[in-house]
Amino acid sequence: MPRFSSLLAPLAALAFVAAPAAAQQAAPASTAAAAPAPAPRIFLRAPANGATVTGKVTVVFGLQHYGVAPAGIDFPNAGHFHLFIDAEPLAPGTVIPTDAQHLHYGKGQIEATIELPKGRHVLRAVLGDAQHRVISEQLVSAPVTITVR
C-alpha cells in the first residue's frame, strides 16, 4: 500500500512550479510616477487669531508634513520652532536672532507658556534648521493677532 505522503509529492511539485508563474501574472507592472510629497505647513494651534487673553499665554505649535528635531541635529525635513513676537518674517537662510522678539525652542518643544505685556501682539511660528536659519517661506506661519489684558 502506497504511503499517503508519496501520493501528494507530485501535486506539491506541480504547485511549486505553477506558483511563480501565477504570481508573475498577478503582479501588475507599475508605470505611474510616485505622487509628490504634500507641502509642509506650520501654524499656531493656540492661541486663536483674535483671542483676548489675560496673564500668561500658552502657545501651541502645529506642523504638518515635516518633522521636529532639536537644534544642532541636522535631520532631513526637520527643524525646531521659533516664536516671532511683533516681528516681521525673515528671508529663508537668515539666522534667527535670539532676543525678546525671537524666542527659540531648540529642545524640540511643541508648546510653551510666555508672558507678554498688555496690548495687541502679532505672533508667528517659524521653523528653523539645525543652525537656527529660517528653512523656507512655507515654514513661516500666518500671523496670529492676540490682545493681552
Disulfide bonds with the S-S distance in Angstrom:
none
